[in-house]
């Protein structure tokens, strides 16, 4: 028998009770071994532009900043995927004129850490001391150039400063894509690229088999 439907999981044949499916192509199918390879003024050093290093740094950041169950990781990665132009950039090419401290403190990392006061908070979290003016100035570009800092800055933002009311994970735990997107996108009524954010979240649920996640971790 042949079946044709319009849903994403399209049944092709049914042979002796064994169903076969054609899965719609995922955006993540194109994610190869090379990442963050856009040529920008600031970009991740080439030796770290691979999925092995990327995964190692993600796991470390997830542990440190309590992004520690399946749905939190899914939402964090979906938002990061959108904000970093599908893991191709860690640097905001055209910063807003409202950046505190000037455009030197433009968005960097997976989730675009922005403003001098946020860079200062992140530096202090990492180093247990406040930076001098020179240290902060030198530190900011490193967030776009060093994969460790790009990821940790974003996880720190997610855990401590991205939300009006604490940790963004509280909304991820409720699988609330709209509120997570608003928190990342500075509370606008309709977040930039919202349909894509929803799409990436749903795709990652399938890829990461969220419904089978043991203890949701």
C-alpha positions in Angstrom: 0.0 0.0 0.0 1.1 3.5 -0.6 0.2 6.4 1.6 0.6 10.2 1.0 0.1 12.7 3.8 1.1 16.3 4.5 2.4 15.9 8.0 6.2 16.0 8.7 6.4 12.2 9.3 5.1 10.9 5.9 4.2 7.3 5.8 5.5 5.7 2.6 4.6 2.0 2.8 3.1 -0.6 5.2 4.7 -4.0 4.6 3.4 -6.8 6.8 2.7 -4.5 9.6 6.1 -2.8 9.5 5.7 0.9 8.8 8.4 2.9 7.0 8.6 6.6 7.2 10.3 9.4 5.3 11.4 12.1 7.8 11.3 15.7 6.7 14.8 17.1 6.4 16.0 18.8 9.6 17.9 22.1 9.7 20.5 20.3 11.9 21.3 17.8 9.1 23.7 20.4 7.6 25.6 20.8 10.8 29.0 19.3 9.8 32.4 19.1 11.5 33.1 22.8 10.7 31.4 25.5 12.8 31.8 29.2 13.4 33.5 29.6 10.0 32.1 33.0 8.8 34.9 35.4 8.1 34.3 38.3 10.5 36.3 40.9 12.3 36.3 38.6 15.3 35.7 34.8 15.1 36.4 31.6 17.0 40.0 30.4 16.5 40.1 27.7 13.8 41.5 24.9 16.1 38.3 25.0 18.1 35.9 25.1 15.2 34.8 21.5 15.5 31.9 19.6 17.1 34.1 17.6 19.5 35.5 20.7 21.2 32.1 22.4 21.0 30.4 19.5 22.7 33.1 19.3 25.5 32.7 23.1 26.2 28.9 22.8 26.2 28.9 20.0 28.7 31.2 22.0 31.0 29.0 25.1 30.8 25.8 23.1 31.3 27.2 21.7 34.5 28.5 25.0 35.8 25.4 27.0 35.0 22.8 24.3 35.8 21.4 23.8 32.4 21.0 20.3 33.6 18.1 18.5 32.1 16.9 17.7 28.6 14.4 20.4 28.1 16.8 23.1 29.4 19.5 22.0 27.0 17.0 21.8 24.1 15.8 25.4 24.6 19.3 26.7 25.2 20.6 25.1 22.0 17.6 26.1 19.9 18.0 29.8 21.0 21.8 29.7 20.5 21.4 28.1 17.1 19.2 31.0 16.0 21.2 33.8 17.7 24.5 32.6 16.3 23.2 32.2 12.7 23.2 28.4 12.9 26.5 28.2 14.9 28.4 30.2 12.3 29.2 33.4 14.2 30.0 34.6 17.7 30.2 38.3 16.9 27.5 41.0 16.3 28.5 42.7 13.0 26.2 45.7 13.3 25.7 46.6 17.0 22.9 48.9 18.2 23.9 52.5 19.0 22.4 52.0 22.5 25.2 49.6 23.6 26.4 50.7 27.0 30.1 51.5 27.0 30.1 51.9 23.2 30.2 49.4 20.3 33.3 47.7 21.7 30.9 46.0 24.0 28.6 44.7 21.2 27.0 41.3 21.3 29.3 38.2 21.5 29.0 34.6 22.2 26.2 32.2 21.3 23.5 34.4 22.8 25.1 37.8 22.2 26.3 39.0 25.6 26.1 42.8 25.3 26.9 46.0 27.3 30.0 46.8 29.4 28.2 46.0 32.7 27.3 42.5 31.5 30.8 41.8 30.4 32.0 43.0 33.8 29.5 40.6 35.6 30.7 37.7 33.5 34.4 38.5 34.0 33.8 38.7 37.7 32.0 35.4 37.7 34.9 33.7 36.0 37.7 35.3 37.8 36.3 36.1 41.3 37.3 39.7 41.0 36.2 42.8 39.1 38.2 43.8 36.1 40.1 47.0 35.7 39.0 49.2 32.7 41.9 47.8 30.7 41.2 44.2 31.6 37.5 44.6 30.7 38.4 46.2 27.3 40.8 43.4 26.5 38.4 40.7 27.7 35.4 41.6 25.6 36.8 40.5 22.1 38.0 37.2 23.6 34.3 36.2 24.1 34.0 36.1 20.3 37.4 34.5 19.7 37.6 31.8 22.3 35.0 29.0 22.1 35.2 28.4 25.9 34.3 32.0 26.6 31.7 32.2 23.8 29.8 29.2 25.3 30.3 30.1 29.0 29.3 33.7 28.5 26.0 32.5 27.0 25.3 29.9 29.7 26.1 32.6 32.3 23.7 35.0 30.6 21.0 32.3 30.6 21.5 31.5 34.3 22.0 34.9 35.8 21.2 38.0 33.7 19.1 37.1 30.7 15.7 37.0 32.5 13.8 39.8 34.3 12.9 37.2 37.0 16.0 35.1 37.4 17.1 32.0 35.5 15.7 31.5 32.0 15.6 27.7 32.8 12.3 28.3 34.7 10.6 29.0 31.4 12.4 26.2 29.6 11.2 23.8 32.3 7.6 24.7 31.3 8.5 24.3 27.6 7.5 27.9 27.1 9.2 28.8 23.8 7.5 32.2 23.6 8.7 33.5 27.0 12.2 32.0 26.5 12.4 33.8 23.2 11.2 37.1 24.7 13.8 36.8 27.5 16.6 36.3 24.9 15.2 38.9 22.5 14.8 41.6 25.2 11.0 41.3 25.9 9.6 42.4 22.6 6.0 41.4 21.9 6.9 39.2 18.9 10.6 38.0 19.2 12.7 38.3 16.1 12.7 35.0 14.2 10.1 33.5 16.5 8.9 30.8 14.0 12.4 29.6 13.5 13.0 29.5 17.3 9.9 27.3 17.6 11.0 25.1 14.7 14.5 24.5 16.1 13.1 23.7 19.5 10.8 21.1 18.1 13.5 19.6 15.9 15.8 19.3 18.8 13.2 17.5 20.9 13.0 14.8 18.2 16.8 14.6 17.7 17.5 14.4 21.5 14.5 12.1 22.0 13.1 14.3 24.7 10.1 12.0 25.3 12.4 9.2 26.3 14.8 11.2 28.4 15.5 9.3 31.6 14.6 11.5 34.6 14.6 14.3 32.0 18.4 14.7 32.3 
